[in-house]
Amino acid sequence: VQLGFGAHAWIGGGAALGFLFWLGWALISLVNAPWYVPGLLFGLLTWAGVALPLLGGTALRLQGFSAVALVLAVEWLVTCLAVGLFCTFAWHRYT
């Protein structure tokens, strides 16, 4: 059961990263949205593609790691959202 959940986490992460690669150009086309919306979407997709599968798979394999995984997931979510916002702000500022 844990192996199946872990495999689905990696499949989901890979799909999210592939979608992020494809969406990289599409995020620029959100011209009617405020400047921070593409940054938040980028950060959320990055978190969903990298940190979430990694922490979810680790929490499934290690006993007692769920609480630590939750804290790390929130830390990585804040980090990814901040990076997305900073990148979009820098792009918005020079356009």
N, CA, C and O of each residue as an XYZ file, in Angstrom:
380
protein
N       0.829     -1.188      0.000
C       0.000      0.000      0.000
C       0.874      1.252      0.000
O       0.617      2.191     -0.753
N       1.909      1.267      0.847
C       2.797      2.431      0.889
C       3.534      2.600     -0.420
O       3.750      3.726     -0.869
N       3.924      1.497     -1.039
C       4.625      1.572     -2.316
C       3.722      2.174     -3.391
O       4.173      2.968     -4.217
N       2.459      1.795     -3.373
C       1.499      2.349     -4.335
C       1.282      3.837     -4.143
O       1.243      4.598     -5.110
N       1.137      4.255     -2.876
C       0.989      5.688     -2.608
C       2.248      6.459     -2.991
O       2.169      7.561     -3.534
N       3.402      5.876     -2.707
C       4.656      6.524     -3.083
C       4.798      6.654     -4.593
O       5.252      7.684     -5.092
N       4.409      5.613     -5.319
C       4.481      5.662     -6.779
C       3.539      6.729     -7.333
O       3.887      7.457     -8.263
N       2.351      6.811     -6.756
C       1.410      7.834     -7.214
C       1.912      9.239     -6.885
O       1.670     10.177     -7.645
N       2.604      9.388     -5.768
C       3.171     10.693     -5.420
C       4.233     11.100     -6.438
O       4.275     12.256     -6.858
N       5.091     10.164     -6.836
C       6.123     10.477     -7.824
C       5.514     10.741     -9.197
O       5.967     11.631     -9.916
N       4.496      9.977     -9.563
C       3.818     10.205    -10.841
C       3.160     11.587    -10.850
O       3.254     12.325    -11.830
N       2.502     11.917     -9.757
C       1.872     13.230     -9.656
C       2.889     14.357     -9.688
O       2.660     15.389    -10.318
N       4.008     14.162     -9.012
C       5.068     15.178     -9.022
C       5.654     15.361    -10.408
O       5.896     16.487    -10.845
N       5.882     14.253    -11.100
C       6.416     14.348    -12.461
C       5.433     15.020    -13.403
O       5.822     15.826    -14.247
N       4.165     14.688    -13.256
C       3.142     15.322    -14.088
C       3.040     16.816    -13.789
O       2.875     17.624    -14.702
N       3.138     17.179    -12.513
C       3.077     18.594    -12.143
C       4.271     19.361    -12.695
O       4.124     20.499    -13.142
N       5.460     18.745    -12.666
C       6.625     19.426    -13.227
C       6.526     19.549    -14.744
O       6.910     20.571    -15.314
N       6.014     18.512    -15.396
C       5.804     18.605    -16.834
C       4.791     19.678    -17.182
O       4.969     20.432    -18.139
N       3.725     19.738    -16.396
C       2.710     20.772    -16.597
C       3.309     22.148    -16.334
O       2.989     23.100    -17.046
N       4.158     22.270    -15.345
C       4.812     23.539    -15.042
C       5.715     23.973    -16.189
O       5.759     25.154    -16.534
N       6.439     23.016    -16.784
C       7.292     23.341    -17.926
C       6.450     23.873    -19.079
O       6.806     24.868    -19.710
N       5.329     23.204    -19.349
C       4.454     23.641    -20.422
C       3.799     24.978    -20.086
O       3.628     25.829    -20.959
N       3.438     25.154    -18.832
C       2.723     26.340    -18.415
C       3.640     27.551    -18.272
O       3.158     28.677    -18.144
N       4.948     27.335    -18.291
C       5.885     28.437    -18.122
C       5.630     29.581    -19.075
O       5.715     30.747    -18.690
N       5.319     29.260    -20.308
C       5.011     30.318    -21.271
C       3.581     30.791    -21.114
O       3.280     31.956    -21.377
N       2.699     29.908    -20.690
C       1.296     30.294    -20.554
C       1.091     31.250    -19.380
O       0.175     32.072    -19.416
N       1.912     31.162    -18.352
C       1.766     32.068    -17.218
C       2.014     33.513    -17.622
O       1.439     34.436    -17.045
N       2.873     33.705    -18.615
C       3.154     35.063    -19.084
C       1.934     35.658    -19.772
O       1.755     36.875    -19.793
N       1.098     34.791    -20.334
C      -0.055     35.290    -21.092
C      -1.217     35.729    -20.206
O      -2.243     36.163    -20.729
N      -1.094     35.633    -18.906
C      -2.149     36.097    -18.003
C      -2.060     37.612    -17.857
O      -1.671     38.119    -16.805
N      -2.418     38.324    -18.905
C      -2.229     39.774    -18.907
C      -3.330     40.515    -18.163
O      -3.104     41.629    -17.690
N      -4.506     39.930    -18.047
C      -5.600     40.615    -17.359
C      -5.606     40.370    -15.857
O      -6.393     40.976    -15.130
N      -4.741     39.495    -15.394
C      -4.668     39.195    -13.970
C      -3.664     40.144    -13.306
O      -2.758     40.646    -13.972
N      -3.814     40.390    -12.021
C      -2.809     41.194    -11.312
C      -1.435     40.521    -11.386
O      -1.345     39.320    -11.638
N      -0.382     41.280    -11.169
C       0.979     40.781    -11.359
C       1.312     39.604    -10.460
O       2.141     38.773    -10.828
N       0.697     39.510     -9.305
C       1.054     38.461     -8.347
C       0.400     37.110     -8.644
O       0.846     36.095     -8.109
N      -0.629     37.066     -9.468
C      -1.327     35.809     -9.747
C      -0.411     34.794    -10.447
O      -0.364     33.644    -10.012
N       0.324     35.166    -11.517
C       1.238     34.176    -12.107
C       2.318     33.708    -11.125
O       2.723     32.546    -11.164
N       2.781     34.590    -10.254
C       3.781     34.206     -9.267
C       3.248     33.200     -8.264
O       3.930     32.236     -7.916
N       2.027     33.428     -7.802
C       1.416     32.478     -6.868
C       1.171     31.131     -7.543
O       1.400     30.082     -6.940
N       0.707     31.158     -8.789
C       0.492     29.905     -9.515
C       1.805     29.160     -9.731
O       1.866     27.943     -9.556
N       2.845     29.882    -10.107
C       4.153     29.262    -10.308
C       4.664     28.642     -9.010
O       5.137     27.505     -9.005
N       4.570     29.382     -7.920
C       5.026     28.864     -6.632
C       4.235     27.653     -6.177
O       4.808     26.694     -5.660
N       2.929     27.685     -6.363
C       2.085     26.562     -5.969
C       2.374     25.325     -6.814
O       2.420     24.212     -6.288
N       2.567     25.509     -8.106
C       2.882     24.373     -8.977
C       4.272     23.807     -8.673
O       4.473     22.593     -8.715
N       5.214     24.674     -8.370
C       6.551     24.205     -8.005
C       6.485     23.379     -6.722
O       7.094     22.313     -6.634
N       5.760     23.866     -5.748
C       5.604     23.146     -4.474
C       4.909     21.812     -4.691
O       5.315     20.796     -4.128
N       3.861     21.815     -5.508
C       3.115     20.579     -5.763
C       3.944     19.569     -6.544
O       3.732     18.364     -6.412
N       4.877     20.040     -7.350
C       5.681     19.131     -8.162
C       6.922     18.611     -7.484
O       7.424     17.548     -7.849
N       7.431     19.337     -6.502
C       8.703     18.932     -5.887
C       8.541     18.586     -4.410
O       8.783     17.445     -4.015
N       8.141     19.537     -3.607
C       8.140     19.348     -2.155
C       7.039     18.406     -1.692
O       7.279     17.557     -0.834
N       5.855     18.538     -2.234
C       4.739     17.724     -1.765
C       4.951     16.225     -1.992
O       4.738     15.449     -1.060
N       5.365     15.779     -3.195
C       5.613     14.339     -3.362
C       6.769     13.822     -2.507
O       6.709     12.713     -1.976
N       7.817     14.630     -2.377
C       8.967     14.205     -1.583
C       8.595     14.034     -0.122
O       8.917     13.013      0.486
N       7.927     15.012      0.441
C       7.544     14.931      1.854
C       6.445     13.895      2.078
O       6.442     13.204      3.097
N       5.511     13.785      1.129
C       4.468     12.780      1.262
C       5.027     11.366      1.222
O       4.620     10.511      2.008
N       5.964     11.117      0.304
C       6.589      9.799      0.219
C       7.412      9.472      1.449
O       7.420      8.330      1.910
N       8.101     10.462      1.981
C       8.892     10.246      3.189
C       7.984      9.987      4.389
O       8.282      9.131      5.221
N       6.886     10.718      4.479
C       5.955     10.519      5.598
C       5.324      9.132      5.546
O       5.014      8.558      6.590
N       5.132      8.591      4.355
C       4.566      7.244      4.238
C       5.562      6.171      4.662
O       5.166      5.116      5.158
N       6.847      6.433      4.471
C       7.859      5.412      4.739
C       8.398      5.439      6.168
O       8.820      4.402      6.680
N       8.393      6.586      6.813
C       8.966      6.704      8.154
C       7.868      6.856      9.198
O       6.957      7.669      9.041
N       7.961      6.077     10.249
C       7.007      6.162     11.349
C       7.237      7.454     12.136
O       8.375      7.799     12.454
N       6.176      8.148     12.440
C       6.279      9.340     13.269
C       6.801     10.563     12.549
O       7.133     11.556     13.197
N       6.884     10.526     11.231
C       7.417     11.650     10.471
C       6.308     12.571      9.969
O       6.591     13.628      9.406
N       5.046     12.178     10.168
C       3.943     12.959      9.600
C       3.909     14.393     10.123
O       3.700     15.320      9.341
N       4.106     14.593     11.403
C       4.059     15.948     11.964
C       5.208     16.786     11.430
O       5.029     17.961     11.109
N       6.379     16.187     11.335
C       7.542     16.904     10.786
C       7.310     17.207      9.313
O       7.651     18.290      8.837
N       6.729     16.253      8.591
C       6.452     16.456      7.168
C       5.472     17.600      6.961
O       5.604     18.359      6.001
N       4.502     17.735      7.838
C       3.543     18.831      7.728
C       4.227     20.181      7.917
O       3.957     21.128      7.177
N       5.098     20.266      8.894
C       5.833     21.517      9.129
C       6.735     21.824      7.938
O       6.780     22.963      7.474
N       7.450     20.820      7.440
C       8.316     21.032      6.283
C       7.514     21.401      5.039
O       7.960     22.221      4.237
N       6.341     20.806      4.873
C       5.499     21.133      3.722
C       5.064     22.593      3.763
O       5.047     23.266      2.732
N       4.714     23.081      4.940
C       4.322     24.489      5.063
C       5.515     25.400      4.816
O       5.375     26.435      4.164
N       6.686     25.032      5.327
C       7.890     25.832      5.087
C       8.206     25.904      3.601
O       8.508     26.976      3.076
N       8.137     24.754      2.917
C       8.420     24.745      1.482
C       7.344     25.485      0.693
O       7.646     26.100     -0.329
N       6.109     25.435      1.145
C       5.046     26.178      0.477
C       5.316     27.674      0.547
O       5.187     28.376     -0.456
N       5.688     28.162      1.715
C       6.006     29.580      1.869
C       7.207     29.955      1.005
O       7.211     31.008      0.369
N       8.226     29.095      0.982
C       9.415     29.364      0.181
C       9.083     29.417     -1.308
O       9.500     30.343     -2.004
N       8.339     28.434     -1.797
C       7.994     28.393     -3.219
C       7.105     29.567     -3.618
O       7.287     30.149     -4.688
N       6.150     29.916     -2.768
C       5.301     31.065     -3.068
C       6.108     32.363     -3.068
O       5.882     33.230     -3.912
N       7.038     32.502     -2.138
C       7.867     33.708     -2.095
C       8.731     33.821     -3.340
O       8.860     34.906     -3.908
N       9.324     32.717     -3.770
C      10.155     32.742     -4.976
C       9.305     33.091     -6.190
O       9.718     33.892     -7.028
N       8.115     32.493     -6.291
C       7.223     32.820     -7.399
C       6.844     34.292     -7.413
O       6.823     34.920     -8.472
N       6.544     34.843     -6.245
C       6.183     36.259     -6.168
C       7.361     37.166     -6.499
O       7.195     38.164     -7.200
N       8.544     36.832     -6.005
C       9.723     37.644     -6.303
C      10.049     37.620     -7.791
O      10.379     38.655     -8.370
N       9.958     36.441     -8.419
C      10.230     36.339     -9.855
C       9.216     37.148    -10.656
O       9.587     37.853    -11.595
N       7.957     37.052    -10.294
C       6.938     37.784    -11.039
C       7.053     39.281    -10.805
O       6.832     40.072    -11.722
N       7.395     39.671     -9.595
C       7.570     41.092     -9.324
C       8.727     41.652    -10.138
O       8.627     42.745    -10.697
N       9.834     40.900    -10.208
C      10.979     41.360    -10.986
C      10.617     41.450    -12.465
O      11.009     42.403    -13.138
N       9.876     40.470    -12.979
C       9.471     40.501    -14.382
C       8.506     41.653    -14.635
O       8.614     42.342    -15.649
N       7.569     41.863    -13.723
C       6.570     42.926    -13.876
C       7.205     44.301    -13.812
O       6.784     45.226    -14.506
N       8.206     44.425    -12.988
C       8.847     45.718    -12.797
C       9.588     46.191    -14.040
O       9.673     47.394    -14.288
N      10.127     45.253    -14.829
C      10.914     45.625    -15.998
C      10.131     45.584    -17.301
O      10.700     45.813    -18.368
N       8.828     45.293    -17.231
C       8.057     45.264    -18.466
C       7.222     46.509    -18.618
O       6.505     46.653    -19.608
